[in-house]
Amino acid sequence: MKLDDAQIAEFDDRGYLFFPGLLDGDEVAVLQAEVPDILSRQGPEVVREKDDQTAVRLAFGSHVYSDPFRCLSTLPRLIDPVRQLLRDDVYLHQSRLNPKPGFGQGGAWDWHQDYPPWHLIDGMPEPACVMASIFIDDCTAVTSPLLVVPGSQHHGLLDSKLHDDAKGRGYALHNIDSATLERLAEESGIAPLIGPAGSVAFVHCNVLHGSANNISPWRRAIIYMNYNAVGNACTGTERPWYQNNRDFTPLQPLDDGCLRDLA
Ligand SMILES: O=C(O)CCC(=O)C(=O)O
């Protein structure tokens, strides 16, 4: 998939691009079938909700231990646009599956940018990183969609105070104060990312985003493939492989049909 100039300009302006149904139903089914195994892993790469150890908050690194997710991470439909947006070759800094289970088990995400911990802990020099957000389930108005503040990446680092959880568990990354949220939201509004399973949003890593807890009965999983420009490789070594991948080899797009072949 090749982005045109207008799409690249839109990303540079609004900080994200949204493609409903970029993956088809067969590809989504292959990914969905993997989710239970991923969530049942017992390693430190799987982080549970603080107040409910039965619920997974996020699972890092599935592109390493799951063939379908490895295949997803190298799909030309993801890598080619990200390379255009970052004007460079890319590697995967980290991947995170947020299963966001229903019945209130999938907790809220306070407003945050993703770049601060990558910069302050992992030593990522510039915010030249894109979260490719792939919907594993339908994301609707009732399943607590991801909310973004369009254009907020232009404000740079909004807050450099890292939350205690940022290093170890990788969530509750840092807090944006209410006045900042109010100012930015008054300026450019808040957009919900809504679409069927298989939709993809390419989001700049300094876009302010968050979500409410999911009180619907339906799971709302998204996997975030966080691609970094090769020329922007991280210098830090503190965090483990699943949070700060040290292999900066440029990703080569695989066959665009590789997920369908697994169906
Ligand atoms: O998927 C969500 O609800 C929010 C996830 C998020 O903000 C993140 O992983 O940085």
Ligand as a Chemical Component Dictionary entry (heavy atoms), coordinates in Angstrom:
data_LIG
# 
_chem_comp.id                   LIG 
_chem_comp.type                 NON-POLYMER 
_chem_comp.pdbx_formal_charge   0 
_chem_comp.three_letter_code    LIG 
# 
loop_
_chem_comp_atom.comp_id 
_chem_comp_atom.atom_id 
_chem_comp_atom.alt_atom_id 
_chem_comp_atom.type_symbol 
_chem_comp_atom.charge 
_chem_comp_atom.model_Cartn_x 
_chem_comp_atom.model_Cartn_y 
_chem_comp_atom.model_Cartn_z 
_chem_comp_atom.pdbx_ordinal 
LIG O1 O1 O 0 -5.916 0.343 23.878 1  
LIG C1 C1 C 0 -6.170 1.202 24.740 2  
LIG O2 O2 O 0 -7.258 1.297 25.251 3  
LIG C2 C2 C 0 -5.143 2.201 25.150 4  
LIG C3 C3 C 0 -3.757 1.719 24.967 5  
LIG C4 C4 C 0 -2.731 2.764 25.100 6  
LIG O3 O3 O 0 -2.996 3.893 25.310 7  
LIG C5 C5 C 0 -1.345 2.382 24.941 8  
LIG O4 O4 O 0 -1.043 1.178 24.806 9  
LIG O5 O5 O 0 -0.493 3.288 24.949 10 
# 
loop_
_chem_comp_bond.comp_id 
_chem_comp_bond.atom_id_1 
_chem_comp_bond.atom_id_2 
_chem_comp_bond.value_order 
_chem_comp_bond.pdbx_ordinal 
LIG O1 C1 DOUB 1 
LIG C1 O2 SING 2 
LIG C1 C2 SING 3 
LIG C2 C3 SING 4 
LIG C3 C4 SING 5 
LIG C4 O3 DOUB 6 
LIG C4 C5 SING 7 
LIG C5 O4 DOUB 8 
LIG C5 O5 SING 9 
# 
